[in-house]
Amino acid sequence: MTTGQTILAMGALVLLTTIMLNFYRIFSHSWDTVDGTQMGIDATTIATSIFEMAHGLAFDAATDTMTVRVDNKDQWLTAPASLGPETFPIIEDTLTKFNDFDDFNLYSSNYNNPPLRIDAGANGIYKADFHVYYVQPDDVNVQVWERTFTKRMDIEVWRSEPPPPAGADIDTVRMFTVMGYFTFQ
């Protein structure tokens, strides 16, 4: 091998090393994006599953066993300050014992998300916090401190384990759903 060929080989090696380092740097950034997107999908799936379960429950403890008429809602519906489960303490398996929509108020729980594939990067433990309150039927963004036939559930879901790297923001999915009670008289 001549001197010129050696210099060309060294130049090719430097060029190949530079290309490979840039490729892996770009690849690692795109993997972080994929991982963050998967976390968002998982958190949204958890929230949606809980919303579906909550909508399968009664509107209120009173409406679980009887029909509440418009003129006596203050007599039968749960007071705004009393929204939440009828039994305490709230333990992890309480979710299956909820019988009405507002039992989720101030409930907090962890959800394990095992990966579906070995290379799935968003496995971990997700935390969900709930808040249920009465809202105006005409504007579900306005909380009211009186009984109405419309309740709103807010949920926040984020991955708590493994924790994000130091200095990184915690991605939180915030969603809400509304449940109304209507009777035909």
Secondary structure, DSSP 8 states (H G I E B T S, - for coil): --HHHHHHHHHHHHHHHHHHHHHHHHHHHHHHHHHHHHHHHHHHHHHHHHHHHHHTSBSSTGGGTS---GGGHHHHS--GGG-S-SSSS--GGGGGG--BGGGGTT-EEEEEE--SSTT-S--EEEEEEEEEEEB-SS-TTSB-SS--SEEEEEEEEEEEES---TT----EEEEEEEEE-----
